[in-house]
Amino acid sequence: MFLRMKGAMAQLPAETLALTQAVQVALMWGDAAFAEASPLAVLPETGATILRPEIAGVIAAAYDRMMPVAADDKSHALRLFARLQAPAEPPRP
């Protein structure tokens, strides 16, 4: 992938640009998906740029092997939502 960088974008670290692009190509997001909030966050302790946990959760849910590769049905969103509500690990007895 090639990026044309100018202005403020040219000042961003390469890791931040790469992570941003990876998020945007992982799923088909709506045009305004990240208009008000970035998919990335900066850890205050280290200054490291990370993927926001809720965005990582959506990507993980979408790539669940039980999910269809693509869907036009609105129920697909409900299936993603259900996976986001499920605990990451099964409850221990």
Secondary structure, DSSP 4 states (H G I P E B T S, - for coil): ------GGGGGS-HHHHHHHHHHHHHS---TTTTSSS-SEEE-TTT--EEE-HHHHHHHHHHT-TTS-S---STHHHHHHHHHHHS-SSPPP-
